[in-house]
Amino acid sequence: MNVAGSTEEEKAARLLLDAVVWAPSVHNTQPWWFGTHGSTVTVHADTDRRLEIADPDGREMLISCGAALYTLRLAVRHLGRHPHVQLSSDPDRPGLIADVAIGRPGQPTGEEERMYDQIRRRRTHRGGFRPEGLPAGLLESLKAQAHDEAVMLRVVADPRARIALAALTEVGEQTHRQNPAYLAEMARWAPRPGSDRADGVHADTYPRDPEHTDPYFAERDFARGQGWGLLGDDQQDATGVVALLTTAADGRGDWLRAGQALQRILLRAADNDVSAAFHTQALEVPELREFIRRRHCDDAYPQMIVRLGFADSEIPGVRRSPADLSRPEP
Ligand SMILES: Cc1cc2nc3c(=O)[nH]c(=O)nc-3n(C[C@H](O)[C@H](O)[C@H](O)COP(=O)(O)O)c2cc1C
């Protein structure tokens, strides 16, 4: 592809951002904006969209930006180029994350193309799964995706550990529900049904009544007692595979790595029609996160708790438009 002329460059940048905005983010905050300079795209964290109460250190914000960064890398591969990523660590510009330039030519692999095709299709599932197990070899492949980003995907196979993590998730959720500041923050990001907002968690993306799995991983209370959410029809009641994403350390770079690994896993799973549910409440309560780190992660740092399985539902998705999110980079 020729990206030399400015219109070609702009076209390439637009194509990239059309994909990137579909990355997952905590509460669909979409805490990012993008600078463009020729065909280089700069990823910035939008710190006004950080969850002040649930995410004071910006850990989940940077996991979300990491997911966007991997999506950008994959979109560059789709263009038949290699991404050239330069991570930024300018203390004067803490929101600056990375420059991603369109590098040397190179055909995308079949796997990369299939994962690219999942970027818009992938959705967060909230509820139980169908009872069947995951396709043979998929978990190994997901672990390898995480490993490539220096992140570990730990499958929680011991039934007692699954029960313990479910119980810790419940404690995290109930701790949040006792905190008025948390509830106010949730209200900002969970709009009422029929809202035309292009961000936040909408009522057509979660069930009205939780689908009770055994063990049960508490859902976030997006409806806050208002009775919002979808009425379920046929209940799917398997918990699915429970897994933790962990990193060896716990700094900004680790959070970005965790986000990139997360999106790789989600897209690779989606290519097999496998969906993911997230339960990160306990990791937002420092004492619970520390307990999970010591008891369930061999002292590695837990970044995400996920369940994986087959779901029947088609979930809609909303995003802000790429045009609203891009600004010329000086
Ligand atoms: C760091 C992070 C934490 C998340 N935590 C939760 C969670 O605890 N519960 C939940 O239902 N979804 C969680 N999500 C999923 C987001 O709500 C979801 O990505 C967002 O609403 C966009 O929807 P989509 O993934 O279907 O495109 C999390 C996502 C990220 C990136």
The ligand as a Tripos MOL2 file, in Angstrom:
@<TRIPOS>MOLECULE
LIG
   31    33     1     0     0
SMALL
NO_CHARGES

@<TRIPOS>ATOM
      1 C1        -10.1980   -2.8760   32.6810 C.3       1 LIG1
      2 C2        -11.6190   -3.3320   32.3920 C.ar      1 LIG1
      3 C3        -12.4360   -3.7080   33.4470 C.ar      1 LIG1
      4 C4        -13.7500   -4.1420   33.1880 C.ar      1 LIG1
      5 N1        -14.5410   -4.5570   34.2380 N.ar      1 LIG1
      6 C5        -15.7940   -4.9940   34.0010 C.ar      1 LIG1
      7 C6        -16.6170   -5.5050   35.0690 C.ar      1 LIG1
      8 O1        -16.1910   -5.5860   36.2120 O.2       1 LIG1
      9 N2        -17.8730   -5.9020   34.7610 N.ar      1 LIG1
     10 C7        -18.3670   -5.8390   33.4890 C.ar      1 LIG1
     11 O2        -19.5150   -6.2060   33.2660 O.2       1 LIG1
     12 N3        -17.6080   -5.3980   32.4510 N.ar      1 LIG1
     13 C8        -16.3370   -4.9780   32.6810 C.ar      1 LIG1
     14 N4        -15.5610   -4.5400   31.6330 N.ar      1 LIG1
     15 C9        -16.0980   -4.5360   30.2600 C.3       1 LIG1
     16 C10       -16.5550   -3.1520   29.8260 C.3       1 LIG1
     17 O3        -17.6990   -2.7560   30.5380 O.3       1 LIG1
     18 C11       -16.8150   -3.1890   28.3130 C.3       1 LIG1
     19 O4        -15.6170   -3.4120   27.6260 O.3       1 LIG1
     20 C12       -17.4270   -1.8780   27.7920 C.3       1 LIG1
     21 O5        -18.6950   -1.6790   28.3520 O.3       1 LIG1
     22 C13       -17.5590   -1.8820   26.2700 C.3       1 LIG1
     23 O6        -18.4090   -2.9360   25.8400 O.3       1 LIG1
     24 P1        -17.9160   -4.0840   24.8580 P.3       1 LIG1
     25 O7        -16.7370   -4.7690   25.5170 O.co2     1 LIG1
     26 O8        -19.0960   -5.0110   24.7280 O.co2     1 LIG1
     27 O9        -17.5270   -3.4740   23.5560 O.co2     1 LIG1
     28 C14       -14.2390   -4.1580   31.8640 C.ar      1 LIG1
     29 C15       -13.3880   -3.7730   30.8000 C.ar      1 LIG1
     30 C16       -12.0860   -3.3800   31.0580 C.ar      1 LIG1
     31 C17       -11.1780   -3.0070   29.8970 C.3       1 LIG1
@<TRIPOS>BOND
     1     1     2 1
     2     2     3 ar
     3     2    30 ar
     4     3     4 ar
     5     4     5 ar
     6     4    28 ar
     7     5     6 ar
     8     6     7 ar
     9     6    13 1
    10     7     8 2
    11     7     9 ar
    12     9    10 ar
    13    10    11 2
    14    10    12 ar
    15    12    13 ar
    16    13    14 ar
    17    14    15 1
    18    14    28 ar
    19    15    16 1
    20    16    17 1
    21    16    18 1
    22    18    19 1
    23    18    20 1
    24    20    21 1
    25    20    22 1
    26    22    23 1
    27    23    24 1
    28    24    25 2
    29    24    26 1
    30    24    27 1
    31    28    29 ar
    32    29    30 ar
    33    30    31 1
@<TRIPOS>SUBSTRUCTURE
     1 LIG1         1 GROUP 0 **** ****
